[in-house]
Amino acid sequence: MDDQASLPGDHPDLQLPEPGRKHGAISVQVGAEVDLPRLISTLTDAGAEIVAINTFPPPRRSPEVARVFDFETRNLEGPEAAALVAGLPGVIRAEPRATLGQIFGKRVIVIGGGAQVAQVTLGAVSEADRHNLRGERISVDTIALVGEQEIAGAVRAVADLPRAHILVLAGSIMGGDITVAVRELQQAGIPVVALNMAGSVPDAADLVVSDPVQAGTMAVMAIASTARFTLDRQRGRRY
């Protein structure tokens, strides 16, 4: 998989594999007596850079398991990491797995009104399929929201979403605090595509596209390594 190693503005996305660099993930089922700091230090002492830790409830029909921890690492592959922690006190089972970046890759986030979101998603999914057949991994996530504060909050939260590489705002009118949130997100290195709508959001967006299907298509093209398209040459334009 030939994934881009960084977001626009040279912000590295640590959860995406980089060519020539080890990247791994493990799922660790633990009992109540597990020493989490020791679990973490065992990985870091082996040279791993831990880029993500997620915790989940125990699986059903496993009463001996108290929690499940998923670790994603750089500089240490999954099988090696699993072997390191398998013998630690409190560890019941440690298994390597594919990273979420290897499975889902870069993410296109679509926020706005339901009808427009559906059309943007149609274009994004269709275009992602074309690139994924050529070795990319691009996924599309959506949420339909109404209200300035609700949408502004969701826009700001995109900066915290793992592997989010571009946002599409799909609506009829957006401005005010949403525009402020758009500029904050751009400062975090994530570009914004907007539909041609009323309000001040189109003036702040990196690219404005009137047709929602085309907006989804161009958003995917902007982050795909297998596309000859860059926002740097399109920034500020309206189509």
N, C-alpha and C positions, 0 to 999 in steps of 0.2 A: 504494500500500500504506500503510495507516494503522497503522504500527507504534508501540508504546509506546517512548518514548525512554529510559526508565530502569527499573531494577530496583526492587523494593520497598526502601524506605529511601532512595530517591532516589539510588541508585548508577547512574551513566550507563553504558549499554552502547554503547561507541563503535563497535561493528561493525554496528549497526542503523541504517538510514537515518532521518534526522529530516526532517520536513516543512520545506521551505524551505532546506535545507542541502545543499550539494554533497557527494556521496559517490561514490567511484569505486574501480576496481581495474584493475591491469594485470598482464599476464604478460610477463616479460622473459627471453628466452633470451640467454645470454652465453657468451663464450669465456673461456679461462683467464686472459687478460690484463685482464679487467674490473676497474675501480676501484670497488668497492662503496661506500666512503665518498662518492665523488663522485656516484654514482648517488643515494644518499640525500640528499645536500646539494642536488642539483639540484631534487629534489621539494620539499624544505623551503624552499629559497630562493624557490620560486614560491608559497609560502603554504600548502603542503599539511601537514596533520597526519597523519603515518603511524601508523595504528592497528594494523597487522599486517604482518609480513614472514614469508613461508614460502619454504623452499627445497626443490627437488625434483631428482632425477637427470635427466640429459638424456634427451630423447625418443629412441626407437629410430630408427635410420637417419638420425641427425643427428650425425655424428662431429665436426662443427665446434663443437657446443654442449657446454660443460663443465657448466653448471648452469642451472637455471631458477629465477628469483625471482618470487614473486607479492607485490605490494604492494597494500594496501588503504589508502585515504586519505580524509580528510575535507577539505572546502574546496577540493578539486580533483577534477574529473571524469576518468573513464578516458581518453577520447580526447585531452584536453589533456595529461594526464600521459604518455601513450604518445608523443606528439609531442615532448615535452621531452627524453625520455631516448633516443629512437631514434637520434640522431646521436652519442651518447657513445662513446668508445673501448671496444671489447670488447663492445658491444651488437650482437647479431646480428639480433634481432627483438624488437619491443615491440608488444604488442597490448592494447587495452582488453578487459575482460571484466566480467561481472556480479559483484557482490560476493557472498560467501557469505551475508551477511545478506539480500540481495535474493532469493537462491535458496532458502535453507533457513530463514531467519527465526529466530524464537525456538525454543529447544530445551527439550523436556521430557526429563529424564533419569530412567530407571527402573532401580533396583538391588535385587537380592534373589534369592530362590529362583526357579528356572526356571518352575515351574507358576504361581506368583503373578505373576511378571514378565509371563508370556504373557497373563494375564487383564487386568492393568493396561494393557498395551500395546493390547489389543483395544479397551478403552474410550477410551484416549487417541487412537489412530489414527482411530477412528470419529468422535470429537468434533472432532479437528483437521481432518478432511475437511470437516465441516460449516462450520467457520469459514474454511478456506482457499478454499472456493467463494465466499465473500463478500469476498475480497480479503486475508485474512490469509496469513501464511507461518509455519506452526508445524510443526516436525519432532519426531520421537520417537526417542530413542536408548536402548538397553537393554544391560545386561550381567547375567548370572546368576552370582552368586558365593556361596561358602560360606566361613564363618570370620569371627570377630570382626575380626581385624586386616585381613583382605583387604577386608571391607566398609567398615571405618572409613577405610582408605586411599583407597578409591574415592570415599567421601563427601567427603573433604577435597579430592580432585582435581577435584570438580565446580566448585569456585571458580575453577579455572584453565581450564575449558572455555569456548571462545568461545560467546557467545550463549546460555549455559545460564541459564534463567529460573526453573526450579522442579525439585525433586527429589521423586520418589516412592520410598519404601522399602517393598518388597513382600516380606514374609517371615512366618515363624511366631513367631520369637523374636529380638529384637535389643536389646542394651543395652551396658553397660560403655563401652568406648572408642568404640563407634558413637554412643552418646548424646553423648559429648564432641565428636565430629566433627560431629554435627548442630548443636550449639550454635555451633560455630566457623563452620559454613557459613551459619547464620542471621545471624551477625555480619557476614558478607561480603555480606549483602543478598539471599540466595537462600532462599526459603521451602521448607519440607519438609512433604510430605504422607506419612502413614504408614498402613499397614493396621492394623486393631485386632489387635494381637499381644501375646504375652507379652514381658516385659522393660520397660526404662525408656524406650525410644525413643518410644512413644506419648505419654508425659508431656512430652517435649521438642518434639514435632512441632507445627507450626502448625495442622494439621487431621488428624483421624483418621477414616478411613472403613472400615467393615467389609467392604463388597463391593469386590473388586478392580477390577471393570469400572467401577463408579461412581467409584472413586478416580482412575482414569485420566481419566475424563470431567471430574471436578471440577478436576483439575490443569490441564487445557487451558483450561477456563473461567476459571480464576484468572489466566491470563496473556494471554488473548485480548482484544484491543481491541473486538471485536465481540460480547462477552458482557456481560450485566448481572449480574456476579458479582464479588465482591471478598473476598479473604481477611481483610481488616480486620474485617469483620462476623462472620466465621466462626472466627477464630483461637481455639484452645483447645477447640473443640467436637468432639464425637464423634458419628458417624452410623453 
